Amino acid sequence: MALFFRDLLLLAVFVIGLTAFMGIISHWFSLKLFGGRSVLKFVDRTKSFQSSWRNVKRRDL
């Protein structure tokens, strides 16, 4: 009976762990499959726009 509960616990840990990492695994897989080298293209373009922005000064009333 103890072996049954041990197997049940191992199965539960495996299912919960797989469910927890499923989002990470699918995100990595989609980046590798569809992203290619253009993953950071939009991030780099946004940084190039924001590099010339001035900081907003706070006014005290």
OpenMM code with the backbone's topology and positions (N, CA, C; nanometers):
from openmm import Vec3, app, unit

residues = "MET ALA LEU PHE PHE ARG ASP LEU LEU LEU LEU ALA VAL PHE VAL ILE GLY LEU THR ALA PHE MET GLY ILE ILE SER HIS TRP PHE SER LEU LYS LEU PHE GLY GLY ARG SER VAL LEU LYS PHE VAL ASP ARG THR LYS SER PHE GLN SER SER TRP ARG ASN VAL LYS ARG ARG ASP LEU".split()
positions = [
    Vec3(0.0821, -0.1190, 0.0000),
    Vec3(0.0000, 0.0000, 0.0000),
    Vec3(0.0869, 0.1259, 0.0000),
    Vec3(0.2017, 0.1175, 0.0680),
    Vec3(0.2914, 0.2323, 0.0720),
    Vec3(0.3491, 0.2599, -0.0667),
    Vec3(0.3738, 0.1547, -0.1431),
    Vec3(0.4262, 0.1732, -0.2783),
    Vec3(0.3247, 0.2425, -0.3689),
    Vec3(0.1977, 0.2141, -0.3467),
    Vec3(0.0926, 0.2796, -0.4246),
    Vec3(0.0930, 0.4300, -0.3991),
    Vec3(0.1001, 0.4698, -0.2716),
    Vec3(0.0997, 0.6122, -0.2385),
    Vec3(0.2283, 0.6814, -0.2870),
    Vec3(0.3381, 0.6088, -0.2856),
    Vec3(0.4625, 0.6656, -0.3368),
    Vec3(0.4512, 0.6898, -0.4870),
    Vec3(0.3966, 0.5935, -0.5592),
    Vec3(0.3766, 0.6098, -0.7029),
    Vec3(0.2768, 0.7214, -0.7331),
    Vec3(0.1731, 0.7316, -0.6534),
    Vec3(0.0737, 0.8377, -0.6705),
    Vec3(0.1368, 0.9747, -0.6470),
    Vec3(0.2209, 0.9840, -0.5461),
    Vec3(0.2896, 1.1096, -0.5165),
    Vec3(0.3850, 1.1472, -0.6293),
    Vec3(0.4605, 1.0503, -0.6807),
    Vec3(0.5512, 1.0775, -0.7921),
    Vec3(0.4743, 1.1217, -0.9163),
    Vec3(0.3628, 1.0594, -0.9440),
    Vec3(0.2810, 1.0982, -1.0578),
    Vec3(0.2269, 1.2399, -1.0394),
    Vec3(0.1819, 1.2716, -0.9202),
    Vec3(0.1289, 1.4050, -0.8932),
    Vec3(0.2375, 1.5113, -0.9098),
    Vec3(0.3575, 1.4847, -0.8584),
    Vec3(0.4679, 1.5799, -0.8725),
    Vec3(0.5038, 1.5978, -1.0200),
    Vec3(0.5045, 1.4902, -1.0949),
    Vec3(0.5358, 1.4981, -1.2373),
    Vec3(0.4304, 1.5789, -1.3134),
    Vec3(0.3036, 1.5538, -1.2874),
    Vec3(0.1966, 1.6239, -1.3586),
    Vec3(0.1964, 1.7719, -1.3221),
    Vec3(0.2113, 1.8031, -1.1943),
    Vec3(0.2139, 1.9430, -1.1517),
    Vec3(0.3371, 2.0137, -1.2071),
    Vec3(0.4508, 1.9478, -1.2037),
    Vec3(0.5724, 2.0076, -1.2582),
    Vec3(0.5635, 2.0302, -1.4077),
    Vec3(0.5104, 1.9345, -1.4801),
    Vec3(0.4949, 1.9491, -1.6243),
    Vec3(0.3981, 2.0627, -1.6571),
    Vec3(0.2913, 2.0737, -1.5814),
    Vec3(0.1952, 2.1808, -1.6026),
    Vec3(0.2576, 2.3165, -1.5730),
    Vec3(0.3404, 2.3234, -1.4705),
    Vec3(0.4026, 2.4498, -1.4344),
    Vec3(0.5018, 2.4954, -1.5403),
    Vec3(0.5731, 2.4027, -1.6018),
    Vec3(0.6738, 2.4389, -1.7001),
    Vec3(0.6231, 2.4363, -1.8439),
    Vec3(0.4960, 2.4040, -1.8641),
    Vec3(0.4434, 2.3941, -1.9990),
    Vec3(0.4465, 2.5289, -2.0712),
    Vec3(0.4183, 2.6365, -2.0008),
    Vec3(0.4235, 2.7686, -2.0619),
    Vec3(0.5642, 2.8062, -2.1024),
    Vec3(0.6606, 2.7753, -2.0185),
    Vec3(0.8000, 2.8057, -2.0486),
    Vec3(0.8486, 2.7230, -2.1664),
    Vec3(0.8118, 2.5968, -2.1668),
    Vec3(0.8541, 2.5080, -2.2747),
    Vec3(0.7922, 2.5512, -2.4072),
    Vec3(0.6633, 2.5840, -2.4084),
    Vec3(0.5989, 2.6242, -2.5337),
    Vec3(0.6516, 2.7594, -2.5816),
    Vec3(0.6825, 2.8509, -2.4892),
    Vec3(0.7395, 2.9797, -2.5284),
    Vec3(0.8763, 2.9603, -2.5921),
    Vec3(0.9599, 2.8781, -2.5336),
    Vec3(1.0930, 2.8509, -2.5891),
    Vec3(1.0810, 2.7857, -2.7268),
    Vec3(0.9898, 2.6890, -2.7372),
    Vec3(0.9726, 2.6188, -2.8641),
    Vec3(0.9234, 2.7137, -2.9727),
    Vec3(0.8299, 2.8029, -2.9403),
    Vec3(0.7789, 2.8956, -3.0415),
    Vec3(0.8847, 2.9966, -3.0819),
    Vec3(0.9703, 3.0396, -2.9889),
    Vec3(1.0787, 3.1297, -3.0265),
    Vec3(1.1774, 3.0618, -3.1194),
    Vec3(1.2094, 2.9380, -3.0920),
    Vec3(1.3037, 2.8656, -3.1774),
    Vec3(1.2436, 2.8353, -3.3144),
    Vec3(1.1155, 2.8056, -3.3179),
    Vec3(1.0525, 2.7665, -3.4427),
    Vec3(1.0154, 2.8875, -3.5285),
    Vec3(0.9548, 2.9911, -3.4678),
    Vec3(0.9031, 3.1047, -3.5428),
    Vec3(0.9858, 3.2315, -3.5275),
    Vec3(1.0650, 3.2412, -3.4214),
    Vec3(1.1347, 3.3656, -3.3944),
    Vec3(1.2572, 3.3872, -3.4783),
    Vec3(1.3406, 3.2882, -3.4851),
    Vec3(1.4643, 3.3013, -3.5602),
    Vec3(1.5543, 3.4085, -3.5018),
    Vec3(1.6153, 3.4847, -3.5888),
    Vec3(1.7062, 3.5903, -3.5438),
    Vec3(1.6340, 3.7235, -3.5260),
    Vec3(1.5092, 3.7322, -3.5630),
    Vec3(1.4368, 3.8593, -3.5559),
    Vec3(1.3648, 3.8797, -3.4231),
    Vec3(1.4014, 3.8062, -3.3217),
    Vec3(1.3320, 3.8163, -3.1941),
    Vec3(1.3538, 3.9532, -3.1312),
    Vec3(1.4772, 4.0027, -3.1357),
    Vec3(1.5099, 4.1288, -3.0704),
    Vec3(1.4990, 4.2490, -3.1649),
    Vec3(1.4458, 4.2305, -3.2834),
    Vec3(1.4380, 4.3397, -3.3805),
    Vec3(1.3529, 4.4544, -3.3280),
    Vec3(1.2373, 4.4232, -3.2722),
    Vec3(1.1477, 4.5276, -3.2253),
    Vec3(1.1991, 4.5913, -3.0967),
    Vec3(1.2630, 4.5130, -3.0127),
    Vec3(1.3202, 4.5674, -2.8894),
    Vec3(1.4324, 4.6641, -2.9219),
    Vec3(1.5189, 4.6283, -3.0151),
    Vec3(1.6282, 4.7156, -3.0552),
    Vec3(1.5759, 4.8440, -3.1195),
    Vec3(1.4724, 4.8323, -3.1993),
    Vec3(1.4145, 4.9510, -3.2644),
    Vec3(1.3541, 5.0445, -3.1603),
    Vec3(1.2859, 4.9910, -3.0606),
    Vec3(1.2280, 5.0729, -2.9546),
    Vec3(1.3375, 5.1415, -2.8742),
    Vec3(1.4439, 5.0707, -2.8439),
    Vec3(1.5550, 5.1319, -2.7702),
    Vec3(1.6199, 5.2429, -2.8507),
    Vec3(1.6274, 5.2267, -2.9832),
    Vec3(1.6874, 5.3322, -3.0647),
    Vec3(1.5999, 5.4571, -3.0650),
    Vec3(1.4670, 5.4416, -3.0609),
    Vec3(1.3792, 5.5579, -3.0500),
    Vec3(1.3943, 5.6249, -2.9138),
    Vec3(1.3982, 5.5458, -2.8087),
    Vec3(1.3989, 5.6012, -2.6734),
    Vec3(1.5347, 5.6571, -2.6334),
    Vec3(1.6385, 5.6290, -2.7062),
    Vec3(1.7702, 5.6779, -2.6674),
    Vec3(1.7803, 5.8291, -2.6820),
    Vec3(1.7024, 5.8892, -2.7715),
    Vec3(1.7080, 6.0339, -2.7907),
    Vec3(1.6045, 6.1095, -2.7072),
    Vec3(1.5260, 6.0420, -2.6288),
    Vec3(1.4255, 6.1092, -2.5472),
    Vec3(1.4913, 6.1790, -2.4295),
    Vec3(1.4328, 6.2905, -2.3895),
    Vec3(1.4794, 6.3612, -2.2707),
    Vec3(1.3964, 6.3166, -2.1504),
    Vec3(1.4564, 6.3217, -2.0328),
    Vec3(1.3842, 6.2871, -1.9113),
    Vec3(1.2856, 6.3982, -1.8774),
    Vec3(1.1715, 6.3619, -1.8236),
    Vec3(1.0708, 6.4577, -1.7834),
    Vec3(1.1073, 6.5111, -1.6468),
    Vec3(1.1102, 6.6427, -1.6356),
    Vec3(1.1426, 6.7053, -1.5068),
    Vec3(1.0144, 6.7192, -1.4257),
    Vec3(1.0245, 6.6920, -1.2985),
    Vec3(0.9083, 6.7008, -1.2100),
    Vec3(0.8994, 6.8433, -1.1547),
    Vec3(0.7823, 6.8994, -1.1606),
    Vec3(0.7600, 7.0325, -1.1063),
    Vec3(0.6910, 7.0220, -0.9727),
    Vec3(0.7399, 7.0950, -0.8749),
    Vec3(0.6733, 7.1019, -0.7452),
    Vec3(0.5752, 7.2173, -0.7472),
    Vec3(0.4573, 7.1935, -0.6913),
    Vec3(0.3559, 7.3001, -0.6894),
    Vec3(0.3649, 7.3822, -0.5658),
] * unit.nanometer
topology = app.Topology()
chain = topology.addChain("A")
for resn in residues:
    res = topology.addResidue(resn, chain)
    for name in ("N", "CA", "C"):
        topology.addAtom(name, app.Element.getBySymbol(name[0]), res)
